[in-house]
Structures are given as C-alpha cells and as structure tokens.
Amino acid sequence: MNNREYDAVVIGLGPAGSTAVRLLSEKGLRVLGVDRVQFPRWKPCGGGLSARAVPLLPSGWESVPHVVTTGVEVTMGLGLSQKVDMEAPIAYQFHRDQLDWFLFEEGGRHGADIRCGISVEDLSYSAGGVFSLSVNGESLRTRALFAADGVTSQVKRSLFGSPREEKRIPAGARAENREKKGWPSSELLGNACFPDDDRYVLIDIGNVPGGYGWSFPKAGDRKALGVAGFLGPLSSPVRVLRDFLKSLRGMGQDPEDGSVSTWIIPSWQYVREHGEIPGLFLLGDAGGLVDPFLGEGIYYAILSGTRATEAFLQTDTPEEASDLYADWVKKELFKDFAQASRLAAVIYRFPGVYFKLVKKYPQLLSLFAQIMMGMHDYRSFSRSAGVKLLRIPFRKILPTQRPGRRFF
C-alpha cells in the first residue's frame, strides 16, 4: 500500500524508542517502529540503570539478568578510596543487549508494526504538518514522528540538514567541530577478577582528565570497565582506558583484556531542535538527553520516551503535544543539566580537592547516590546543606569566577 498513514512513527528502537512504541500501541494507536539493525544487538555502554528508572520500566524487568548495586566507591590514585553503602538499590547493572532486547520485545506486544534491518529514506516535513517517509520502498505518512535514533540521528540530518555550527566554519575545521558535539568515551568488556564486593560501583577520578573511570559489576562474574570525559573530548580514549586498567592492577585487581569500543556522549548544550518542528519528538541521545555529570543515558532515554508519549496522549493534536514535550525538556531537564554541568566543571577540574572533601565528609557521596535513587535532582541537590561543603574550597581556587556568581 502506498501512502499508508500511521498515528505515530518511531525511528530507533533502543530504550527510548521501544518505550514510546509500547506506550502508544497499548492505547490502540497505529504505530510503526523502525530500526536500521536487527535485535537483539550489542550496544557499547556501561549498562548502569539508576534506581529512579524502575517506576518507568514494564513489568517483568526483574527477569533480565542484572546485578543490584547499593553503594559507591570513589578512588583517587593507587589505593586511596572512600565508600558509602546506602543499603538500598541505587542502580541495576545490565548487559545492554539483554536489557534492550527485553524492552524491544515489550514494545512489540501490542500490535505495533515493527520493522528492523531497514533504513528510513526520503524523510521530509510539509507545511501541512505531515511527515512523509519511505521504508523499504513503501511511502508512509504521519503527523507524529518520534526520533530515537541516537547521537548521529538520521532524522535530524534529514529534517535539519548539517549541524548548524558546521555551516559557519571552514571545511578544514569540521572534524574538530564534530568532536565538540559530544565527548568520546570508551569501554572494555571482559572477564575480570576483583576482590571487591559487587554491591559497589567503582568510580575513579584520578586517572581520567576531565572525567572518570568506572568498574560496574555484571551478571556472570563480569565487569564493564570504561572511561569518559566530560569537560572536553578525551585526546586518546583507548590510552586513557589502558592507564585506568594499570591503576586497577596496581590496586591488586586483575582485569583481563577484552573488546574495546568508543562512542560519543551527546551534549545537551548543542541541541537546539526541540520544538522547532511541530509533531517532532527528540528522544534520548537524539535529544541530547544524557546526564552531563554522571554520564547516564538509559534513564533519560526511558524517561523521554515516557514523557513524550504522555504529552501525545494528553493533548488534542501532535503539534500541541510536541510543544508540551519540548517545553518540559527545556524547563525541566535542561535546567537540571545546567546545574549538573556546573558540578562537573568544578569536580572534574579539581578532583584532588573533591576527593579530600569526600574522605572528610562521606555524606557527599550519599547525596550523589540519592540522585540516582530519585530522592534528589541536581537543583535540589545543589540547595542541600551538604553541598555547602563544596563551596568554600572551590571558590578559593576559581579566581576567574565573576563577583556574585555562584556555581551551586
């Protein structure tokens, strides 16, 4: 059939897209879900899902193999560490191929038209408020398009063209400019022999310039090890990762070599397209929705898929829904991300000072754990009494701070 119409089309079926497909099709809407790869598929990612995401998950998620973490261990150099155990789940550690497969299957249980291994072609938007696209030679139409196709979103390239920053710079500078849109991160996945209790996630702030290294426990006696830069692109992610592994070995741990992958962490500060096209919803990485301090993206992917579909179901038109969703992203998420970015700018720039404070005041770690548990967001965290401990030393070492301006 040519010109088949759908109530909604979802492009990209990771956690964000699968969530949107599930919630829309549960209401009996005609939904098309498209992904360029076949599921199940491997995904480079640390695989940590904060406990605040649990209320957004479909029932049965407990059956997916995972490890429950209740504490955080922060390290700074060889042998220097500080732990806090909340004695309640702060995060759930999954293998991404298994978690994504579960969410994908749940998304297709209610009659949605699911097509995988196919790329979308000829995507366009007309002034009449209709998205036209071609999938495997078939012409399709919809008034609501949910873009959940990642940081290199094909939907955004088709509808908005090249990133607008690139249009204003010489061709020779484009590669460098693209790097600035997100920070490369790399992960090593392999068997590891760690004496540490799997209740803890390990975060190292002594080996990665402008970011951190991590060790997340996984089901099956495995660990996900990785590094991420947040203040700027890591000049050599793989080299930084190897240095992190050397420090683990120096602490008596023995990670084995495994596969290494690098990927881009999108930056919310470069995403300007929310609300620019009526009926378009940018979800997850495509919308720049990744925590700029912790680096968590799965929770925000699922959250954005949930909020976008709620807006769609609560309003009369897709245009009203996309405006409502974009307003939520800008006024809630991006304002919270702005505060998280300020924390990242201070803590990752001066990790030694922060570590000394954590050693003296372990309650600072408890506050960050409470963000993952959903007890704080970054704005309420920054108003809490414990964060006052950060202000005095960091004011002294930030001489460029304008008078009267506060980081927290």
Buried (B, 14 or more C-beta within 10 A) or exposed (E): EEEBEBBBBBBBBBBBBBBBBBBBBBEEBBBBBBBBBEBBBEBBBBBBBBBBBBEBBBEEBEEBEBBBBBBBBBBBBBEBBBBBBBEEBBBBBBBBBBBBBBBBBBBBEBEBBBBBEBBBBEBEBEEEBBBBBBBEEBBBBBBBBBBBBBBBBBBBEBBBEEBEBBEEEEEEEBEEBBBEBBBBBBBBBBBBEBEBEBBBBBBBBBBBBBBBBBBBBBBEEBBBBBBBBBBEBBEEBBEBBBBBBEBBEEBEBEBEEBEBBBBBBBBBBEBEBBBEBBBBBBBBBBBBBBBBBBBBBBBBBBBBBBBBBBBBEEBEBBBBBBBBBBEBBEEEBBBBBBBBBBBBBBBBBBBEBBBBBBBEBBEBBBBBBBBBBBBBBBBBBBEEEBBEBBBEBBBEEBEEEEEEEEBB
